[in-house]
Amino acid sequence: MAVITMQSLKEGIKLHVTIASRGLHLLRDLAYIDGKWLGANSCQTFPVLNPVNKSVIKNVPDMNPEDTRAAINAASKAFETFKLTTAKERSDLLRNWYNLMVKHSEDLAKILTKENGKSLAESRGEIKYGNSFIEWFSEEARRVNGEVLQAPLLNRELLLLKQPVGVSALITPWNFPHAMITRKAGAALAAGCTCVVKPSEDTPLTALALADLAEKAGFPAGTFNVITTSTKNSAAVGKELCDNPAIRVLSFTGSTNIGKILYQQCAGTMKRLSLELGGNAPYIVFNSADLDAAVTGAMASKFRNTGQTCVSANRFFVQAEIFDKFIEKYLVKINSEIKMGDGSKEGITHGPLVKDSQLQMVDDLVQDAICKGAKVHCGGKPLPELGPLFYAPTLLTDVTKDMKIYNKEIFGPVAVINKFHNEEDVLKEANDTPVGLAGYFYSQDISQVFRVARKMEVGMVGVNEGLISSTEAAFGGIKESGLGREGSSHGIDDFIDIKYVCIGNLRY
């Protein structure tokens, strides 16, 4: 018979605590500047909340412009030596970082779920996707090649050199707190730039975990810095990143309104800009579509991350002849496949919205539509029995142009289905918006596929596919959806200057 001593009991408790906390050992509550873990100069902090129940996960430093300048200065100093590293050295550092991200994928997914609320399954998918950018740019680092031009005169040689722009400010959103950092930082570091990362105040813990792994990967002090700031200081910190002349490129993912403010603020120092802004994605289903595939794609495109993605299908247009059948099939999928709750628990597919303002905005749009005559097929209300920020998966029809939801980015689990009769009319409706990030359509008519793909006014088109994001593809929009492209072989362009060198009076 085993004897339980006080010593064995203590060891058992210690083991239990170790096992329970092992998945969250990358949780940090300090910012990362110049290779050091630091608090704010003001000693102020702010809480990071779990959107499932609004419990406090960690309190992190509430940094202000003074702290931001310290991070910029550290990145500027580090740039003087980091820009001289070889492509092979940068490639090796990124590969080390990638390997550590893969090793700690489950740890990162648990942190992401805790602060963002998405299900573990979705978090694991984001981590894998985000990791892939570091792998990709570890390889792209060795392909930043210049050019030798054909000179017009015999005694000249003309060269184009590609050199890193300088210190990069990376401002990232809460909906993809891992992938939006790796997509930007991977390209910047591959080019030889140093980084100051400002994550969303709602999801800074994933960014700090990435800084922990960057440190372990061997990146020199000051190369990768993460500053954390609350809503109170966020605007002032953003302005410092725009105004400070030491920052030479600013990359931002977020709303179009904030993007426009940053665009104006960067004008004074003529920074390089990469802006990935809001969308209002049309999702068109033509008569010839494979209806089952269209419904499956609609589930993924609309309800991924509980509808909180910039490329989510926002306006559904279904041709009249198949409209009723599409609604019927879509409702079956929604009711059978979505399981809302605490994303850290087994079997949960969808979590809460991220904060009160998101819930209020979504509910205001839905209630306005209902009051003006929209038909509710399912949902249409919050789910307080699950938690303070849960909103029921919702499907609306009979939505008219006088309803606020008709042409507004919803950013929630609400599908608005409109009926259309012909291709010309639906393209006019699809393009009738000032933004143009992503668009989707389903058709088995090959002529229509090419015709509609060319006519849709968006930066990315999914044809018979609802999930289009890929490391290999150029991500970005047109019109008011932003500037530049991320990922792909073009993702590094925003962090590169092209220098023309003319060598004259050569003797041959």
C-alpha angles and dihedrals in degrees: 000000000000117000115219109215128185088250094054090045091054091047090049092051090047091050091049092051091047092051093044093051099037094094091055101042090117091064109121130186099192132072121245118235128159092348093307133108106233143173124222118283087238090053087231121143137184131207125253108213133209103233091212092072106351092247117154114256098179140337112234133188117284098218126195135195091285091058089044092055089052089055092047092049090050091050091047092052092046091049092064090068102024092060088060095057117110122250088247092055092050091045091053092050092051091047090052089051091048093050091052091048090053091047091051097036094121092048090051092047092053092051091047092051091047096054101029101035099225118136120272089246091057092043091053088051092051093048091052090047093046093047090054091066092059090049090048096049092044084066096038090055088075093051100060093116129171127215139246109216130206105255120222091221130053095231096054138082119197122203136179113207123194113215134171115269095223136245112011126208112208117193112187136187134236099241096071104017094167105038096043091057096045093046090056102032094046091058095042095049093043089056092050098257124135122228143227108190122199108187123194115281087237096057113025096132096077089052091051091049088053089051089053090054093044089056091050090047090062104252108162119253112277094021095101118025129175123198122189124207138169127233088265093063100025098095093048092048091048090051091051090053089051098043100041108099092209089071106081101176131029122197118190135178116190145077123348091237093056090042090058091051092051090046090057094044093052093054093083093065097029094234125185106254135206113181124180103183142170127316139201100200119200117214112199125190114193125199092256093055124121093249097203091051090047092053092047090049091048091055092053096041097046105035104035108123087005090294094304100127130106092229095047116131102261105172119035119202117187122182113250098244094059099029099105094044091050091051091049094050093042092053091052090053094047093049096044104037107038117083112175126201144083103351092214091067125089116263097018112130103177134032136196130291112271102248146354095269091056093051092046093049093050094046093047090054093048096045091048089053093047092049090053095051109275115153116238113213094176139349118003098160145065120269104223091168087071096043142299097285105040120119124189118247102260136200120191132184134174089052113163134198094256090065117093092226094059098088105008128106102252102194093195142081095286123120117197112197119199128187122230135180109202142019097246094055096045093050090052089052093044093052095042096103134086092234131068118183110131136354135182137200138171122216138139092202104103094202090051090049093059094038097051095039089058095045099049109101098223138104095236131034128195112202112194087342132096099191111057106155113119135160091231094054129079109251119205147089145244134231110018093346091090151261132290134009133268129207122014124069088302095059093084094054095086090059097049132083118203112221119196114213120192115191110193141183094036119166117230 
